[in-house]
Amino acid sequence: MNYQLNDEQLAVQEAAREFAQKELLPGVIDRDRTMRYPAEQVAKMAELGFLGMMVSPDYGGGGMDTLSYVLAMEEISKVDSSCSVIMSVNNSLVCHGIEKKGSEEQKKKYLPRLATGEWIGSFCLSEPGSGSDATRQSTQALRDGDHYILNGTKNWITNGGTSKLHIVIAQSAPDKGHHGINAFLVETSWPGVTIGAKEDKLGIRASDTHTIMYNDVRVPVQNRIGEDGSGFAFAMKILDGGRIGIASQALGIAAGAYELALRYAQEREAFGKPIVQHQAIAFKLANMATEIDAARLLVYRAAQLKDKGLDYSMAASMAKLFASDVAMRHTVEAVQIHGGYGYVKEYHVERLMRDAKITQIYEGTSEIQRLVIARHILKGQLYPPVFY
Ligand code: CAA
């Protein structure tokens, strides 16, 4: 594996770091408290090209590789995971989904708007009654001439209050099981699309998570993504890429907490010396550094496999599984190192701890990642590809 970053990747990392520190840090505690959507910050992310990083310049995007995207996600997530989830869904689920499997007409119509942030997108798979068991789609899109009629409810939709375009996964032929599922591009201005209330969440509180209702929405056939019945495989493939985005978010949360804990441990004194000089604290930091670095290697490897056009499904699940556990474990440790100060909002680490939890849940729970990894093993793939 080669993680020597090239000049472009280093420049992206630096730009994201500067943006996060200057533009996101100042208001992040207040946005978390009030659940205020970061509209100005998202507009700035659009201006800097963070919303369509991997989209080809032919469709208005940055034409960057996945590793550059991961580096930007990591830096932004060190500070504000509400912003990074907005970025992740738009980049790796919506834009990547359309670019990978959309028709030329769909790409030309939607990608320039999404990649420039004029529109934000959502990925609508989960339902009130099905999250992990994604083949069990109650939402139906039944064919009616040159349209599909879409009915159903989707849950936990990131960007749900602001997005202008949804990728909706729905069942078109219940008798065919998951081979009857399709993916559709649905504009939120179309009649029959209703946005439910914003969820009041433990973490990523400034991101807008909503329930969405579809009531007799007429979706033109040309807005179906791919062949009839290919929607489930499409959703799975796109989630493989999405999981690299969430893994990089988890990595950033862990690294952000580690950096804050280290700084605090160097400044805070107890028993006559900085607490970092006490082995109890130094060993915590040693564990953090080691596990965060291991997570980083997994995340960067998954990104590089994707960039090389190699199979990255197993690698993406491993990266998300490990990085999200590292984020949870070490944000708790960062709070512990801060003592009482860690328990109050001003010191940021309690927010990072709350934000970390969702990375073990969305885009496939840790249990689903283990299931995906185990299935690869049972098929004879002992490990993801490694290259030097
Ligand atoms: N790429 C392409 N195709 C795939 C695939 C992949 N990675 N994984 C599975 N498939 C295909 C299989 O080949 C199979 O096709 P055939 O029947 O034609 O052979 C088909 O999909 C069904 O696969 P399985 O038999 O493995 O299906 P399953 O029901 O046993 O399990 C699962 C699949 C892995 C559990 C899946 O349901 C899953 O990933 N669940 C979690 C869903 C999830 O991640 N939800 C997140 C919501 S989105 C979100 O959080 C967004 C947000 O806003 C932040």
Residues whose N, C-alpha, C, O or C-beta is under 5 A from the ligand:
A	BS01	CAA	F123 L125 S126 G131 S132 D133 A134 T135 W156 I157 T158 A233 M236 K237 L239 D240 S313 Y362 E363 G364 I368
